[in-house]
Amino acid sequence: MCGIVGYAGRRVDGVVTPSQHPLEVAMEGLKRLEYRGYDSAGVAVVAPGMSEVVWAKKAGKLGNLRAELEAHPLPDATAAIAHTRWATHGGPTDCNAHPHVVDNGRLAVIHNGILENFAALKAELLADGVQFISQTDTEVGAQLIARAYNELGDLTEAMRSVVGRLKGTFTLLAVHVDDPETVVGARHDSPLVVGLGEGENFLGSDVAAFIASTDQALELDQDQIVTVTPDGVKVINFDGTPATGNRYTVDWDASAAQKGGFDTFMEKEINDEPHAVADTLTGRTDANGHLQLDELHIDEAILRNIDKIIVIACGTAAYAGHVAKYAIEHWCRIPVEVELAHEFRYRDAIVNEKTLVVAISQSGETMDTLMAARYAREQGAKVLSIVNTQGSTLPRESDAVLYTHAGPEVAVASTKAFVCQIVAAYLLGLYLAQVRGTKFQDEIEANLAELRTIPDKIETVIQRSEYVKSAARHFKDVGSVLFLGRHISYPVAMEGALKLKELAYIHAEGFAAGELKHGPIALIEPGRLVFVIVPSPRSRSGLHDKVVSNIEEVRARGGRTLVIAEDGDDAVRAYADEVFWIPQTRVLMQPLLAVIPLQIFAMALAGAKGLDVDQPRNLAKSVTVE
């Protein structure tokens, strides 16, 4: 959700050294964090000699803030904090936007998360005569820090004295005019990462905030406070004890988070999918062709003793988990359950030391998934996370991690993360089959060989995308779309429906095709648009003919069918209104190809409706609150 940027850089004789101005750094950081979703933005700067923090904030898109800064420029400075807000407490107004500047303009605070006990704390402050001007929980935190600073005279200690009183989730950043080269941050159940430079240091919700300036980053653990100055970074725990973060190098650069000539980030990221899948597969085998997942730190003896796998995730990641269930059960002969993370820890799930919990999250900061993973570990389960974002919380709190190496995904609607999550889960499934001896080595190698063909096959699907885009433009006024799939294509149908809901704001629903006659067929009427993902006719399951029969049932009632079928499946031609062809592959690999036309269709239809493809309304890229 909210984007946070902090920066401290020394100023010598009126010139910032290195050649970056805090305001420019802050605004560039906010631009790179726009994908997280927001409804207002603001910035605050401090410099030696200032009697008050200087700030600007505006509701709406970042362009509104830029216009405000052009009309009323801020002075040069030595430190800055900046924020894009996704409204929780109080509507998206100028007043409720961050930063919140208190104590006669001497202190500015920005905040990501929710302070659950803000009402009690606000009542305490009101009783002391403190006046509030916003409807936010953040202003309560700012007033508490201001009061503590006036008692302690040190911003880091003031932050430390306050965070222990706060309940909920939060990342807090603060600057004070008395210490104009310092930014202090604190994190509890909310992301914050440090960027390390020379003569300058950075803070951000994720590395995108500062990747244009440095690829050196420092992970912060749970319940830590960081003090950033031009000269260095100091980390302490909430109890005041010294701490050290884990330093790492970000494996992508600023150009990866730019559109690269495409009209939207989503289109760029769909076109990134072949490369992203290839990167996720790279370096996973030894010289003998055996899988080696170096990021896994769970003893093989434990994995051989696992008797159940539970996948926990939300949204698109959950559908990736549903796809993985089919493959892992087939390869490993272990029962696999897929749970929505926000339901898992509230239903008294049966979890013990023989359970492997696989937590899937693109950002590694999805709060529902993070809390479910913590619950699973408390119950004795081993937790393995599948995550894209380095330095995020979920992998640090897991027993093992598989990074997808998909690179930055800026568009809110997930595309390349979905296919890479499936690939990573498949690697896990094949590795478990290798460890547990449920597949012969030549069978594992054959599946790996097929996975390595997927990037080129995805590229083939993308090269055929103009036909899909043309169909989407033709159906831009459609009011409802149904999606049908059988077996491993059922979760792909649900993911296709989700993409259309996210981007085009129309009703869409995915069904298991076998359920059609058990109720959903009542929705079929003349003109009803139905996507059908057809299994391979080469499969021995017999599902191909059953799904073709579903197409006939829809057509008989006047429905329009858009069919995804593999090359050479001539049987579907007579029954489909349109066919989007995908290359032949193994049954379990088909979702990696079949989802691509669904992503392209949703993107093109939304674009034809004039909607913002990258930042759909009401949505945030990373849901960091429960």
C-alpha positions, 0 to 999 in steps of 0.5 A: 500500500502506502509508499515511503521515502526517506533521504539524508545527504550532506550539504556543503556551502549550499550545495548538496553532496553528492549531486542530489537534492533531497526533494528531487530524491524524494519525488523520484522515489515516490514516482517509483512507488506509485505502483503500490496504490495511493490517493494522496501524496506529500513531502517534507524537508529540513535543513540547518537554520530552519525554524520549521519543517517545510512541507507540501501535500495534496490529495490525488495523483502525484501530478497534483503534488508536483503542481503544488511544488511548482507553484510554491517551491520548497527550499534546498535541504539536507533531509527529506521524507515523502509519502503516498497514502492509501486512505484508511482513517479519514478520507483522501483529502489534503489535510489527511495526506502525509506528512503530519507536521506537529509541535509548531511545525518542528516535527514531521511524520509519515506512516504506513499501516494502521494504529489500532489503539489510536482512539485511546491514545488520542483521548489521552492527548486530547485530555492533555490539551493537544489539538488535532486537525486531521481524521488520521491515526497517523497524527496521533503517532506524530503528536506522541513522538513530539511530546516524547522529543520535548521530554528526551531531546533525541529523535531516536529515543523519542521514537523508541519511547513511543513505538512500544505503546503502539498496537497494529502495523506501522512503519514510521519516519520522522524528521525534526528541525533540531537535527536536520541531517537525520531521518529516523524510521521504525518498523513493526509488521510493515516494510522498510528497507535501507539504501546505502550510499556514499555521503547519503543514505536512503529509506524506502517501502521497498528498494524501488524507492532508491534503486536509481541511486544505489543497489546496496541495501540493508534489511531491517528485522521486525521491531527495529529502529533505524537512524539515517544520516549522510555519514551512516546508518544505525540500527537498534531494537525496540528495547534499545539493544544494538542490532545489525541488518543484513546487507545485500545487493539488489539484482535489478537496476532502475531501467527494469522498473521503467516502461521500456517503450511500452504504453503501460507497465502491465504490457511491459511485464507481460513481455518480460514473462519469458525472461522472468521465467528463464531467470527463475529456472536459472542455476537450479541444477548441478552438473549431474542434472539434479535439482539443487535449491540453494535457498532451501535450508530445510534438512532433507530428512525433514522433507522426507517426513512431511505428510501434508503441504498447505499453501497459503496465499491471497488473490493471484498468488492463491491461484498460483498455489491452486495450479501447483497443487495439481503438480505437487500431488501428482509428482510427490504423492503428498496431499496439498491444501490451498488456503486463503491466508486470511482464513487460515489462521482463524479456522483452527487448521490442523498443522504440526511438525509434519506439515510443510506450509508454502507461503506465496507472496510477490512482495513478501509483505502481504500482511495476511500471508505473513500473519498466517506464516507466523501462526503456522510456525507457532504450531510447529510447521516448517514454512517455505516462502515463494517470494519475488522481493529481496529484503522483504519480511516473509522470507526472513521469517520463514524456514526457507525461501525460493526467490522467483527472480521475476524482477520488479512488477510495477503494475498492480495487476500481477502477471509475470509474478503469477507465472514465476510463482508457478514455476518456483512451486514446480521446482519445489515439487520436483525437488520434493519428488527427488528427495522423497524418491517418488519420481525417477531421475529421468522423469524429473529431468524430462519435466525440467527440460520441458520447463526450460522450453516455456520461455520460448513458448510464452514468447510465441503466445505474446507474438500472437497477441494482436489477435487477442487485443483485437477481440478485446477491443471488439468486446469492450462494452461487455458487462459480464464474462464467464471463464471455464476450465477443467483440472489444472486449467480451473485455477487459470480460469479463476485468475482470468476472471480476477484480471478482468475484475481488477482492470475492467471493473466488470463482473467476471467469474471463473468456474470448473467447467464440470460445474456448468450443468450444476447451476452456472449454465443458468447464466448463459443467455444470448450474447453471454461471453464465455472463455473456455480453456480446453485441455490438450487432446493428447491427454489421456484423461478424456477431459478434452471431449468433455470441455468441447461438450461444454462449448457446445452447451454454451453455443446452444444457448446463444453464448459467445465462446472465446477458446484457448486451445493448443496448436493442432486441436482442430476439434475446437474450430467448429464450436468456438467463436474465436480461438486463441492458440497456444503451443503444445506442452505437457498437461501440467505446463499448460497454465503457464501458456494459457494464462497469457491470452487472459492477461492480454485480453484483460489489459486490452479491454481495460485500455479500450475502455479508457481505464488506468491499466497500471493503477486500477481503482481501489487497489494497492500492489502490496496489501500490508494491513489485515 
